[in-house]
Amino acid sequence: MGHRSSLRTTLIAVLTLGALSATPVLASLPGATQDNCQAGSRHNNPPPQHQPAPPPPQHRPPPPPQHRPPPPPPKVSVSHRPAPPPAYRFDDRHRNLAASYYSREYATRRGCPPGLTRHGRDCVRSRSTPARNWSRGRPLPRSVTYYDLPPALVVELGPPPAGHRYVRVAGDILMIAVGTGLVVDALQDIFH
């Protein structure tokens, strides 16, 4: 009987070790619970190929662009540049201010502003000054001699719009664009 009890002890030890070593394996199986670990319970679950397929991923539209830079401004040639708004045009008030200024400054003097000569009581275009060869909406020709207005007259007229300046060509006062020389507006014959 000694041999038989030794065999029984060995058998019990092997079964106990087998059971203990199988427990971590069963616990790591997906879906393994205590109920599933009971004998015959593994046949109650359908095989993986018979389980319903997961729903397909939803296709989302791409996110809208965050910010698009503004389109570049249209290119405008010098000859087609728009004139400033009507608020920047000369009017009768400007004509009266300019005529009054020059009559005060030159009525008692013998001379006239540069580019003009005295004829009686009036300052007129000198013979060396060419006839009017400028026009509104066109650049001032390079051959035309012009003079800045006196600062006191600019104060009376009010400052020119941004990017513009006042000049005098013979007996005319012009508003021109700085850089291009485009004639925007004019007061003609202010000495008459």
Secondary structure, DSSP 8 states (H G I E B T S, - for coil): -HHHHHHHHHHHHHHHHHHHHHHHHHHHSTT--TTTTSTTGGGSS--GGGS--------------S-----------GGG-----GGGS--HHHHHHHHHHHHHHHSSSS--STTEEEETTEEEE-TTS------TTSB--TT---EE--HHHHHHH----TTEEEEEETTEEEEEETTT-BEEEEE--TT-
